[in-house]
Every structure is written in structure tokens, then in C-alpha cells.
Amino acid sequence: QLRVYDVTGKLVEEIFNGITEKGKYTAEFDASNYPSGIYYYELAAADIISGSLFKDVKKMVVVK
């Protein structure tokens, strides 16, 4: 899963939610419909075989 939240913690966009093979991927976030400010993106990935879960949250700034 790849999700974007505003500074209040409200989900503003889910960029990806699905199953993929291991590898490198890219994703785009079109912020043209959102005001300037601080946003957070959360990346969550699970290994179905081992049951392990990876989750990370990072901050980004949208400037217009």
C-alpha cells in the first residue's frame, strides 16, 4: 500500500493498494488538486510467505 495523508492525519489519496512481485517500482503523486503544505506518505508491504510486515512513514512538502 502507498497512501498519502494531510497534516491532520486524514487520508487524501491512496496511490497503490495491491499485490506485486518483488522489485523496484515508481509511483506518481499529482498534488495539483491539493494546497501547499506538509503531507505524509505511508508505505506498507507484507511478505505473504513469511508473514512479515514492513511499514514506513515519511514527510513531504508540497510547494506551489
C-alpha positions as CSV (number, residue, x, y, z in Angstrom):
1,Q,0.0,0.0,0.0
2,L,1.1,3.5,-0.7
3,R,-1.1,6.2,0.9
4,V,-0.8,10.0,1.3
5,Y,-2.2,11.8,4.4
6,D,-2.5,15.5,5.2
7,V,-1.0,17.1,8.4
8,T,-4.2,16.2,10.4
9,G,-3.8,12.5,9.5
10,K,-6.7,12.5,7.0
11,L,-6.2,10.1,4.1
12,V,-6.1,12.3,0.9
13,E,-5.1,9.7,-1.7
14,E,-4.4,6.0,-2.0
15,I,-1.8,5.7,-4.7
16,F,-1.5,1.9,-4.7
17,N,-3.2,-1.0,-3.0
18,G,-2.4,-4.4,-4.4
19,I,-0.1,-7.3,-4.8
20,T,3.1,-7.2,-6.9
21,E,6.2,-9.2,-7.4
22,K,9.4,-8.3,-5.6
23,G,11.3,-5.5,-7.3
24,K,11.6,-1.8,-7.8
25,Y,8.6,0.4,-8.6
26,T,7.8,4.0,-9.1
27,A,4.7,5.9,-8.3
28,E,3.5,9.5,-9.0
29,F,1.6,11.8,-6.7
30,D,-0.3,14.6,-8.6
31,A,-0.6,17.3,-6.0
32,S,-2.2,19.8,-8.4
33,N,-5.6,19.4,-6.6
34,Y,-4.1,19.9,-3.1
35,P,-2.9,23.0,-1.4
36,S,0.7,23.7,-0.4
37,G,1.7,22.2,2.9
38,I,3.1,19.2,4.7
39,Y,1.9,15.7,3.8
40,Y,2.9,12.3,4.9
41,Y,3.2,9.2,2.8
42,E,3.0,5.7,4.2
43,L,4.4,2.6,2.5
44,A,3.3,-0.7,3.8
45,A,4.4,-4.1,2.4
46,A,3.9,-7.6,3.6
47,D,5.6,-10.8,2.7
48,I,2.8,-13.3,2.4
49,I,5.0,-16.4,2.8
50,S,6.8,-15.3,6.0
51,G,4.1,-13.1,7.3
52,S,6.5,-10.2,8.0
53,L,5.2,-6.6,7.6
54,F,7.2,-3.5,6.7
55,K,5.7,-0.1,7.3
56,D,7.4,3.3,7.0
57,V,6.1,6.9,7.1
58,K,7.9,9.9,5.6
59,K,7.2,13.6,5.4
60,M,7.0,15.6,2.2
61,V,6.3,19.2,1.4
62,V,4.1,20.4,-1.4
63,V,5.1,23.9,-2.6
64,K,3.2,25.7,-5.3
